[in-house]
Amino acid sequence: MIKQNKISIIVTTFNKVKFIKKTLSSCLTQNYKNFEIIVVDTGSTDKTRDVIQKFKNKRLKKIFIKRKFNSSPLNQIYAIKKALKFAKGKIVCLLDGDDIFMRNKLKEVNNFFQKNDNIFFLQDIVKIKKKNKFLNFEIERNFVFFKIWPKFYPTSSFSIKKKSLSKFFKENRARYDFLEIDLKLFFYSKFKENNHFILNKILTIYVQDKHGISSKFKKFNFIWFSKRLQAHEYLMNLRKKEYYPFYFDYFLTSLFMKIFKLLRIN
């Protein structure tokens, strides 16, 4: 019999009135008993808060806070930190306010950690829901001549041991306005801690929202390159003096940023 460790699901949301009901329902219908849900709303201006308030369940803790930053990624991180103070679980599962957990998500996550005590950062495979279609989330990239920025599964695929998540926040205090939590966690766990595993099971549905955090990062615009440059700086800082495998990508990103700035001046 596998022990059911307590799992804390941390749900962060901002203006997700169209999605939050299904998101929270996917948590409450898990085929796993020992869990709690901490939902943090960062000052929604639609009816998201009203929907959350309608949920009456002893597993669900509701936290409503004001937006602290102009940056959506920073507000999301702020919300997760706030929730972590109340989390009682040994394991933390992150969930965006528009995504969905498969019914067996917590059971599979707990089973994995029980059998792999030396792994602290886990991601599962994600399916994309776009309108009424389900698509594969492709992360493989093959370039012959140089390495470019790796792709990775989004925030809602992360399950982390609570102690490791607390350690991550203590070691990552620098502000990067454009960097979302999934990018930071992926690079931290894979390239610094060398403690990252992908469970080969589809346990998360990533619902594409045109108003989501990543919506303003349109490919190849100024903000997109700004975010990419911050990501390079973040990873280089993590690796310190170690060999940097994405240097050519960093060089190209820096070059395009300089061109953008010259065009804006002129």
C-alpha positions in Angstrom: 0.0 0.0 0.0 1.5 3.3 -1.1 1.3 6.1 1.6 -0.8 9.1 0.6 1.4 12.1 1.4 -0.5 15.4 1.8 -0.4 17.4 -1.4 -1.0 21.2 -1.7 -2.4 22.4 -5.0 -1.6 26.1 -5.4 -3.9 27.8 -7.9 -3.0 31.3 -9.0 -5.5 33.3 -11.0 -6.2 36.7 -12.4 -9.3 37.5 -14.5 -10.1 33.8 -15.3 -13.8 33.9 -14.9 -14.4 31.7 -18.0 -12.1 29.0 -16.7 -11.7 29.0 -12.9 -14.8 26.8 -12.2 -13.5 24.0 -14.3 -10.0 24.4 -12.9 -11.1 24.1 -9.3 -13.5 21.3 -10.1 -10.7 19.3 -11.7 -8.9 19.5 -8.3 -11.9 18.6 -6.2 -12.7 15.5 -8.3 -9.3 13.9 -7.9 -9.2 10.1 -7.1 -6.9 10.9 -4.2 -7.9 11.8 -0.6 -5.0 13.6 1.1 -4.8 17.0 -0.4 -5.7 20.7 0.0 -6.3 23.5 -2.5 -5.0 27.0 -1.9 -6.4 29.4 -4.6 -4.9 32.9 -4.7 -6.6 35.6 -6.8 -4.4 38.6 -7.6 -7.0 41.3 -7.8 -9.3 40.1 -10.6 -11.5 42.8 -12.1 -14.0 40.4 -13.6 -16.3 38.0 -11.8 -13.5 35.5 -10.9 -13.7 36.2 -7.2 -17.5 35.6 -7.2 -17.0 32.2 -8.8 -14.3 31.2 -6.3 -16.5 32.3 -3.4 -19.3 30.0 -4.5 -17.1 27.0 -3.8 -17.9 25.6 -0.4 -15.4 22.8 0.4 -13.2 22.3 3.5 -10.3 21.4 1.3 -10.3 24.8 -0.4 -8.6 27.8 1.1 -9.2 31.2 -0.6 -6.8 34.1 -0.6 -7.5 37.4 -2.2 -4.7 39.9 -2.6 -4.0 43.1 -4.6 -1.6 43.2 -7.5 1.8 44.2 -6.1 3.7 44.6 -9.4 3.1 45.9 -12.9 4.5 42.6 -14.1 2.1 39.6 -14.4 4.9 37.1 -13.9 6.0 38.8 -10.7 2.4 38.9 -9.4 2.1 35.2 -10.1 5.3 34.4 -8.2 4.1 36.7 -5.4 0.9 34.7 -5.2 2.7 31.4 -5.0 4.9 32.6 -2.2 1.9 33.8 -0.3 0.2 30.4 -0.7 3.3 28.5 0.3 3.2 30.1 3.7 -0.1 28.3 4.3 0.7 25.0 2.5 0.7 21.9 4.7 1.6 19.4 2.0 4.9 17.6 1.6 4.4 18.0 -2.2 3.2 21.2 -4.0 1.4 21.0 -7.4 1.2 24.4 -9.2 -1.9 25.1 -11.3 -2.8 28.2 -13.4 -6.3 29.4 -13.1 -7.3 28.3 -16.6 -5.7 24.8 -16.7 -7.0 21.4 -15.7 -5.7 18.4 -13.8 -6.6 15.0 -15.0 -8.5 13.0 -12.4 -5.5 10.8 -11.5 -2.9 13.6 -11.4 -2.3 13.6 -7.6 -2.3 9.9 -7.3 0.3 9.5 -10.1 2.5 12.4 -8.6 2.4 10.8 -5.1 3.2 7.4 -6.4 6.2 8.8 -8.3 7.7 10.7 -5.4 7.2 7.7 -3.1 9.2 5.5 -5.5 11.8 8.2 -6.3 12.8 9.9 -3.1 15.9 11.5 -4.7 13.8 13.5 -7.3 12.5 16.9 -6.1 11.2 18.6 -9.3 8.7 16.7 -11.5 6.8 17.6 -14.6 4.2 15.6 -16.4 3.3 15.6 -20.1 0.8 18.3 -21.1 -2.0 18.3 -23.7 -3.0 21.7 -25.2 -6.7 22.6 -25.4 -7.3 25.2 -28.1 -11.0 26.0 -28.5 -12.5 22.5 -28.7 -9.4 20.7 -30.0 -6.7 18.8 -28.1 -3.2 19.1 -29.4 0.2 17.7 -28.5 2.6 20.0 -26.6 5.8 19.6 -28.6 9.1 20.4 -26.8 11.6 18.7 -29.1 13.9 20.9 -31.1 16.6 19.8 -33.5 19.1 22.2 -34.9 22.3 20.8 -36.4 24.7 23.7 -36.0 24.0 25.1 -32.6 21.7 24.8 -29.6 18.8 27.2 -29.2 16.6 27.9 -26.3 14.9 24.7 -25.1 11.2 24.4 -24.9 9.5 23.1 -21.7 6.1 22.3 -20.3 4.2 25.1 -18.6 3.6 25.9 -14.9 0.7 23.6 -14.3 2.8 20.5 -15.1 5.1 21.2 -12.1 5.0 19.1 -8.9 7.7 19.9 -6.4 8.6 18.8 -2.9 7.7 21.7 -0.6 11.2 22.0 0.9 12.7 22.3 -2.6 10.3 25.0 -3.7 11.1 27.0 -0.5 14.8 26.6 -1.2 14.2 27.8 -4.8 12.6 31.0 -3.7 15.3 31.7 -1.1 18.0 31.3 -3.9 16.1 33.3 -6.5 15.4 36.7 -5.1 16.5 38.8 -8.2 13.7 40.4 -10.1 13.2 39.6 -13.7 10.0 41.3 -14.8 9.4 39.2 -17.9 10.3 35.7 -16.5 7.5 33.4 -15.5 7.7 30.8 -12.8 7.8 27.8 -15.2 10.9 29.1 -16.9 12.7 29.8 -13.7 11.8 26.5 -12.2 12.8 24.6 -15.3 16.2 26.1 -15.6 16.9 26.0 -11.9 16.0 22.3 -11.5 17.5 21.1 -14.8 20.7 23.2 -15.1 21.6 24.2 -11.6 20.2 21.4 -9.3 20.4 18.7 -11.9 17.2 17.3 -10.4 14.5 17.4 -13.0 12.3 14.5 -14.2 9.5 14.3 -16.8 6.9 11.7 -16.0 5.8 10.1 -19.2 2.1 10.4 -18.5 -0.5 13.0 -19.7 -1.8 14.5 -16.4 -2.4 18.2 -17.3 -4.5 20.1 -19.8 -3.0 23.4 -20.8 -5.9 25.7 -21.9 -4.7 28.4 -24.2 -6.1 31.8 -23.1 -5.5 34.7 -25.4 -5.4 37.0 -22.3 -2.9 34.8 -20.4 0.4 35.9 -19.0 2.3 34.9 -22.2 -0.2 36.6 -24.6 1.8 39.8 -24.9 5.1 37.9 -25.8 4.4 37.8 -29.5 7.2 36.1 -31.3 10.1 38.4 -32.4 8.7 41.6 -31.0 10.6 43.8 -28.7 9.1 42.4 -25.5 9.7 38.9 -26.7 13.4 39.6 -27.2 13.6 41.4 -23.9 12.2 38.4 -22.1 14.6 36.1 -24.0 17.6 38.3 -23.0 16.4 38.2 -19.3 16.2 34.4 -19.5 19.7 34.2 -20.8 20.9 36.4 -18.0 19.0 34.3 -15.4 20.5 31.0 -16.7 24.0 32.4 -17.0 23.8 33.6 -13.4 22.7 30.1 -12.3 25.5 28.5 -14.1 28.1 31.1 -13.1 31.5 30.0 -14.6 30.3 26.8 -16.1 30.2 26.3 -19.9 27.1 28.1 -21.4 25.5 25.9 -24.1 23.3 28.6 -25.5 25.9 31.2 -26.2 25.1 31.6 -29.9 21.4 32.1 -29.1 22.4 34.7 -26.5 24.6 36.5 -29.1 21.7 36.6 -31.6 19.3 37.8 -29.0 21.6 40.6 -27.8 22.2 41.6 -31.4 18.5 41.9 -32.2 17.9 43.9 -29.0 20.6 46.4 -30.1 18.9 46.7 -33.5 15.5 47.3 -31.8 16.9 50.0 -29.6 18.5 51.7 -32.5 15.3 51.7 -34.5 13.4 53.1 -31.5 15.9 55.9 -31.1 15.7 56.8 -34.8 
